[in-house]
């Protein structure tokens, strides 16, 4: 079976389909617009995603919510810094129903004021919950410092003040400007033959003909490394240590992802988990993450610990980073790290929803979708010297910034 098939519709919308034998199908839009593309209204991309389901020229909100549910399907969406995804999961025989509905939402959403007023309360509650959750808040505050003066530093939810200024006209304008054929891809995964998928897409999505405006994303200006301590009156300390990292297209990113997995990935045997939790019991959670954008990225290490253990944990993190900078991995440890990383990728492909979403994002960003075999081949090419070079470039002491909640 082919890994995927692609085409471009008559209106310029790109389509990617991955054939499977499953009775369940997935399809949706991946839109090249997110928090970074807001101008006067913080949180607008997220608010548009929330209210996209509140009424079109053809349907009321109740009709939209029931359209896929009545056949056992789901309708969902999420917003990120650089993309928004609107998609459906459903029994495969209902692909026409899903595509017609998604096409209607993207082309004809009206954002009626009465529905927006209700949703403002929902999003306002979401903002309040977020502000009361230091494990989430600290990530956004760190990014706001690391990308100071750039839209990448904004949090996705926005603010209550900005939320109250958003109107139907503002939401419709954002939709018109960004939800265009040239600024989106449509992804599909299921057992429906590609010729049928393409014909349905032309029928239900081909009528969208909005022009695509130029992107207005600004590269973040350099920010000196910083250390900030903020009194949040939390029952434990929360700490993020990190730096800017590689963008989505930088070939060194693969080595960074492997290094990150070794250092603080999801495995219980990660270096930081063993050092801070298993050996000493200082933390419940410690993790490191790589986030890549189209023109920049960031690497972060997070942990939460008792106030009196904060400095000990920081010293232990620095010790592990110093070891990665100075000690080349042995051949056996490198092989083990690769085997674990590739195994985790293989396990992740068992989640079909994640694969479908990755299909859309990969096609949007790279114009392709790499097979697991291709990804594994590239991982196997990484050398111990590659890992040391990345560690010395990104994880040098003078590059690292730190934010502490006490």
C-alpha positions as CSV (number, residue, x, y, z in Angstrom):
1,X,0.0,0.0,0.0
2,X,1.3,3.5,-0.9
3,X,2.4,5.6,2.0
4,X,0.4,8.6,0.8
5,X,-1.1,10.3,-2.3
6,X,-1.3,14.0,-3.1
7,X,-2.9,16.4,-5.5
8,X,-3.8,20.1,-5.9
9,X,-7.5,21.0,-6.4
10,X,-8.6,23.4,-9.1
11,X,-8.7,26.3,-6.5
12,X,-5.1,25.7,-5.3
13,X,-5.9,23.7,-2.2
14,X,-3.4,21.0,-1.6
15,X,-4.7,17.5,-0.6
16,X,-2.9,14.6,1.0
17,X,-4.4,11.2,1.5
18,X,-3.0,8.2,3.4
19,X,-4.7,4.9,2.5
20,X,-5.4,2.5,5.4
21,X,-7.6,-0.6,5.9
22,X,-9.3,0.8,8.9
23,X,-13.1,1.3,9.1
24,X,-12.4,4.6,10.8
25,X,-11.4,7.7,8.8
26,X,-9.9,11.1,9.5
27,X,-10.0,14.3,7.5
28,X,-9.5,18.0,8.1
29,X,-7.8,21.3,7.4
30,X,-4.4,22.3,8.6
31,X,-4.3,26.1,8.4
32,X,-1.0,28.0,8.3
33,X,-2.3,30.6,10.8
34,X,-2.1,30.7,14.6
35,X,-1.3,32.9,17.5
36,X,1.7,34.3,15.7
37,X,-0.6,35.8,13.0
38,X,-2.8,37.9,15.3
39,X,-2.3,41.6,15.2
40,X,-4.6,43.8,17.3
41,X,-6.3,41.0,19.3
42,X,-4.4,38.6,21.4
43,X,-6.1,35.2,21.4
44,X,-8.0,35.8,18.2
45,X,-6.8,32.7,16.4
46,X,-8.0,30.5,19.3
47,X,-11.3,32.3,19.6
48,X,-12.0,31.9,15.9
49,X,-11.2,28.1,16.3
50,X,-13.7,27.9,19.2
51,X,-16.5,29.8,17.5
52,X,-16.0,28.3,14.0
53,X,-18.7,25.8,15.0
54,X,-21.3,28.4,16.1
55,X,-23.1,28.8,12.8
56,X,-22.7,29.2,9.0
57,X,-24.9,30.6,6.3
58,X,-26.4,27.1,6.0
59,X,-26.4,25.7,9.6
60,X,-27.1,26.7,13.2
61,X,-24.7,25.7,16.0
62,X,-26.9,22.8,17.0
63,X,-26.9,21.4,13.5
64,X,-23.1,21.6,13.3
65,X,-22.6,19.8,16.6
66,X,-25.0,17.0,15.7
67,X,-23.9,16.5,12.1
68,X,-21.0,14.1,12.8
69,X,-22.1,13.0,16.3
70,X,-25.3,11.3,15.0
71,X,-23.3,8.9,12.9
72,X,-20.8,8.1,15.7
73,X,-18.2,10.6,14.6
74,X,-16.4,13.6,16.2
75,X,-15.7,17.1,15.3
76,X,-12.6,18.8,16.8
77,X,-10.0,21.6,16.5
78,X,-7.0,23.0,18.1
79,X,-4.8,26.2,17.9
80,X,-1.1,26.4,18.0
81,X,1.4,29.3,17.6
82,X,1.7,28.8,13.8
83,X,-1.2,26.6,12.8
84,X,-4.9,25.8,13.4
85,X,-6.4,22.4,12.7
86,X,-10.1,21.6,12.2
87,X,-10.8,18.0,11.7
88,X,-13.3,15.1,12.1
89,X,-13.0,11.4,13.0
90,X,-15.8,9.1,11.7
91,X,-16.8,5.8,10.3
92,X,-15.3,5.8,6.8
93,X,-18.6,5.5,4.9
94,X,-19.4,9.0,6.1
95,X,-16.5,10.8,4.4
96,X,-18.8,12.9,2.2
97,X,-20.7,14.1,5.2
98,X,-17.5,15.1,7.0
99,X,-16.0,16.9,4.0
100,X,-19.1,18.8,3.2
101,X,-19.4,20.0,6.8
102,X,-15.7,21.0,7.1
103,X,-16.0,22.8,3.8
104,X,-19.1,24.7,5.0
105,X,-17.3,25.7,8.3
106,X,-14.2,27.1,6.6
107,X,-16.1,28.8,3.8
108,X,-19.3,30.1,5.4
109,X,-18.9,30.5,9.2
110,X,-20.7,33.6,10.4
111,X,-19.8,34.0,14.0
112,X,-23.2,35.2,15.3
113,X,-22.9,37.6,18.2
114,X,-25.2,35.8,20.4
115,X,-23.1,32.7,20.1
116,X,-19.9,34.6,20.6
117,X,-21.2,36.1,23.8
118,X,-21.7,32.6,25.2
119,X,-18.3,31.4,24.0
120,X,-16.6,34.3,25.6
121,X,-17.6,33.0,29.0
122,X,-16.2,29.6,28.1
123,X,-12.8,31.0,27.0
124,X,-12.7,33.4,29.9
125,X,-13.0,30.4,32.3
126,X,-10.3,28.6,30.3
127,X,-8.0,31.7,30.8
128,X,-8.8,31.7,34.5
129,X,-7.9,28.0,34.8
130,X,-4.7,28.5,32.9
131,X,-3.7,31.4,35.2
132,X,-4.2,29.1,38.2
133,X,-2.0,26.4,36.7
134,X,1.7,27.3,37.1
135,X,2.9,24.2,35.3
136,X,1.3,25.7,32.1
137,X,1.7,29.4,32.8
138,X,5.5,29.1,33.3
139,X,6.0,27.8,29.8
140,X,4.2,30.7,28.2
141,X,5.9,33.3,30.5
142,X,9.3,31.8,29.5
143,X,8.4,32.1,25.8
144,X,7.2,35.7,26.3
145,X,10.7,36.5,27.7
146,X,12.6,34.4,25.2
147,X,10.7,35.9,22.2
148,X,10.2,39.4,23.7
149,X,8.7,41.8,21.2
150,X,7.6,39.0,18.9
151,X,4.1,37.5,18.4
152,X,5.6,34.1,19.1
153,X,5.8,35.2,22.8
154,X,2.0,35.6,23.1
155,X,0.1,32.9,24.9
156,X,-2.5,31.1,22.8
157,X,-5.6,31.9,24.9
158,X,-5.0,35.7,25.0
159,X,-6.4,37.9,27.7
160,X,-9.9,38.7,29.0
161,X,-9.5,42.3,27.9
162,X,-8.7,41.3,24.3
163,X,-11.4,38.7,24.4
164,X,-14.1,41.3,25.1
165,X,-13.1,43.3,22.1
166,X,-13.6,40.6,19.6
167,X,-16.7,40.9,17.4
168,X,-18.3,38.9,14.6
169,X,-16.7,41.2,12.0
170,X,-13.2,40.7,13.5
171,X,-13.6,36.9,13.5
172,X,-14.9,36.8,10.0
173,X,-12.0,39.0,8.8
174,X,-9.5,36.6,10.4
175,X,-11.2,33.7,8.6
176,X,-11.2,35.5,5.3
177,X,-7.6,36.5,5.6
178,X,-6.1,33.2,6.7
179,X,-8.5,30.3,5.9
180,X,-7.7,30.4,2.1
181,X,-6.8,27.6,-0.3
182,X,-3.2,28.7,-0.6
183,X,-2.8,28.9,3.1
184,X,-4.2,25.5,4.0
185,X,-3.8,21.8,3.2
186,X,-6.6,19.2,3.5
187,X,-5.6,15.8,4.9
188,X,-7.4,12.5,4.7
189,X,-6.7,9.1,6.1
190,X,-8.8,6.0,5.6
191,X,-9.9,3.2,3.3
192,X,-11.7,5.4,0.7
193,X,-9.9,5.2,-2.7
194,X,-7.9,8.3,-3.6
195,X,-9.9,9.0,-6.7
196,X,-13.0,9.1,-4.6
197,X,-11.4,11.4,-2.0
198,X,-10.2,13.7,-4.7
199,X,-13.6,13.9,-6.4
200,X,-15.3,14.6,-3.1
201,X,-12.8,17.3,-2.2
202,X,-13.3,19.0,-5.6
203,X,-17.0,18.9,-5.0
204,X,-17.1,20.1,-1.4
205,X,-13.9,22.2,-1.0
206,X,-13.2,23.4,-4.6
207,X,-15.6,26.3,-4.4
208,X,-13.4,28.1,-1.8
209,X,-11.6,30.8,-3.8
210,X,-10.3,33.4,-1.3
211,X,-7.0,35.0,-2.3
212,X,-4.0,34.4,0.0
213,X,-2.5,37.4,1.5
214,X,1.3,37.6,2.1
215,X,2.6,36.3,5.5
216,X,3.6,39.0,8.0
217,X,5.7,37.0,10.4
218,X,8.7,38.8,11.9
219,X,11.9,36.9,13.0
220,X,12.4,37.4,16.7
221,X,15.3,39.7,17.6
222,X,18.1,38.4,19.8
223,X,17.5,38.4,23.5
224,X,20.3,38.1,26.0
225,X,20.2,35.1,28.4
226,X,18.3,35.9,31.5
227,X,17.5,34.6,35.0
228,X,14.2,35.7,36.5
229,X,12.6,34.7,39.8
230,X,8.9,35.5,40.3
231,X,7.0,35.0,43.5
232,X,3.8,33.2,42.6
233,X,3.2,31.9,46.2
234,X,3.1,28.3,44.9
235,X,3.4,25.3,47.2
236,X,6.5,24.2,45.3
237,X,9.1,25.8,43.0
238,X,8.6,25.5,39.3
239,X,11.7,26.0,37.1
240,X,12.3,26.3,33.3
241,X,15.8,26.3,31.9
242,X,16.2,26.8,28.1
243,X,17.3,28.6,25.0
244,X,16.4,29.3,21.5
245,X,16.9,26.3,19.2
246,X,16.6,25.2,15.6
247,X,13.7,25.8,13.2
248,X,11.7,23.2,11.4
249,X,14.0,23.1,8.4
250,X,17.4,22.9,10.1
251,X,19.0,19.5,9.6
252,X,20.6,19.8,13.0
253,X,17.2,19.5,14.6
254,X,17.2,15.7,14.2
255,X,20.3,15.5,16.5
256,X,18.7,17.8,18.9
257,X,15.6,15.6,19.1
258,X,17.7,12.6,19.8
259,X,19.7,14.5,22.4
260,X,16.5,15.8,24.0
261,X,15.0,12.3,24.2
262,X,18.2,11.0,25.9
263,X,18.2,13.9,28.4
264,X,14.6,14.4,29.4
265,X,12.3,12.5,27.1
266,X,9.3,10.5,28.1
267,X,11.3,7.4,29.1
268,X,11.8,6.7,32.8
269,X,15.4,6.1,32.1
270,X,16.1,9.7,30.8
271,X,19.2,11.2,32.3
272,X,17.3,13.9,34.2
273,X,14.6,11.6,35.5
274,X,17.3,9.2,36.8
275,X,19.3,12.0,38.4
276,X,16.6,14.1,40.0
277,X,13.8,11.6,40.7
278,X,15.0,8.0,40.8
279,X,18.3,8.6,42.6
280,X,17.3,11.5,44.9
281,X,13.5,11.8,45.0
282,X,13.7,15.6,44.5
283,X,11.0,15.9,41.8
284,X,7.8,14.2,40.7
285,X,8.1,15.5,37.1
286,X,11.1,16.5,35.1
287,X,11.1,16.8,31.3
288,X,12.8,18.4,28.4
289,X,11.1,19.5,25.2
290,X,12.0,20.7,21.7
291,X,9.6,23.1,20.0
292,X,10.3,24.1,16.4
293,X,8.7,26.9,14.4
294,X,9.2,27.9,10.8
295,X,12.1,30.3,11.5
296,X,13.2,29.6,15.1
297,X,12.6,27.2,18.0
298,X,13.3,26.6,21.6
299,X,14.6,23.9,23.9
300,X,13.3,23.8,27.5
301,X,13.9,21.8,30.7
302,X,11.1,21.9,33.3
303,X,10.8,20.5,36.8
304,X,8.8,21.2,39.9
305,X,10.3,20.6,43.4
306,X,10.1,21.6,47.0
307,X,11.4,25.1,47.6
308,X,14.4,23.9,49.7
309,X,15.5,21.6,46.8
310,X,15.4,24.1,44.0
311,X,19.1,25.0,43.9
312,X,20.1,21.3,44.2
313,X,18.0,20.5,41.2
314,X,19.4,23.4,39.2
315,X,22.9,22.2,39.9
316,X,22.1,18.6,38.9
317,X,20.6,19.8,35.6
318,X,23.7,21.8,34.9
319,X,25.8,18.8,35.7
320,X,24.0,16.6,33.2
321,X,24.2,19.3,30.5
322,X,27.9,19.7,31.1
323,X,28.4,16.0,30.8
324,X,26.7,16.0,27.4
325,X,28.9,18.9,26.2
326,X,32.1,17.3,27.3
327,X,31.7,13.5,27.1
328,X,31.1,11.8,23.8
329,X,28.6,9.0,24.0
330,X,30.1,5.5,23.6
331,X,29.0,3.5,20.6
332,X,26.8,1.2,22.8
333,X,25.1,4.1,24.5
334,X,24.5,5.9,21.2
335,X,23.0,2.7,19.7
336,X,20.8,2.3,22.7
337,X,19.6,5.9,22.5
338,X,18.7,5.5,18.8
339,X,16.9,2.2,19.4
340,X,14.8,3.7,22.2
341,X,14.0,6.8,20.1
342,X,13.0,4.9,17.0
343,X,11.0,2.5,19.2
344,X,9.0,5.4,20.7
345,X,8.3,6.7,17.2
346,X,7.0,3.3,16.2
347,X,4.7,3.0,19.2
348,X,3.4,6.5,18.5
349,X,2.2,5.4,15.0
350,X,-0.3,3.1,16.7
351,X,-2.3,6.3,17.6
352,X,-4.1,6.9,14.3
353,X,-5.4,10.3,15.3
354,X,-1.9,11.5,15.9
355,X,-0.7,10.1,12.6
356,X,-3.5,11.9,10.7
357,X,-2.7,15.2,12.4
358,X,1.0,14.7,11.7
359,X,0.1,14.0,8.0
360,X,-1.5,17.4,7.7
361,X,1.2,19.4,9.5
362,X,4.0,17.6,7.7
363,X,2.5,18.3,4.3
364,X,1.9,21.9,5.2
365,X,5.4,22.5,6.3
366,X,7.5,20.2,4.1
367,X,5.3,19.2,1.2
368,X,5.8,15.5,2.1
369,X,5.1,12.9,4.8
370,X,8.1,10.7,5.7
371,X,7.7,7.1,6.5
372,X,8.9,5.6,9.8
373,X,11.6,3.8,7.8
374,X,12.9,7.1,6.4
375,X,12.8,8.8,9.8
376,X,14.7,5.8,11.3
377,X,17.3,5.9,8.5
378,X,18.0,9.6,9.3
379,X,18.2,8.9,13.0
380,X,20.7,6.1,12.4
381,X,23.0,8.6,10.6
382,X,23.4,10.8,13.7
383,X,26.9,10.5,15.2
384,X,28.2,11.0,18.7
385,X,30.0,14.0,17.4
386,X,26.7,15.5,16.1
387,X,25.2,15.2,19.6
388,X,28.2,16.9,21.2
389,X,28.2,19.7,18.6
390,X,24.5,20.4,19.3
391,X,25.1,20.2,23.1
392,X,27.9,22.7,22.9
393,X,26.1,25.1,20.6
394,X,22.7,25.2,22.3
395,X,23.3,24.0,25.9
396,X,26.3,26.1,26.7
397,X,26.0,27.7,30.1
398,X,26.1,31.3,28.8
399,X,23.3,30.6,26.3
400,X,20.8,29.3,28.9
401,X,18.0,31.3,30.4
402,X,16.1,30.4,33.5
403,X,12.7,31.3,35.0
404,X,11.8,30.3,38.5
405,X,8.3,30.5,40.2
406,X,8.6,30.5,44.0
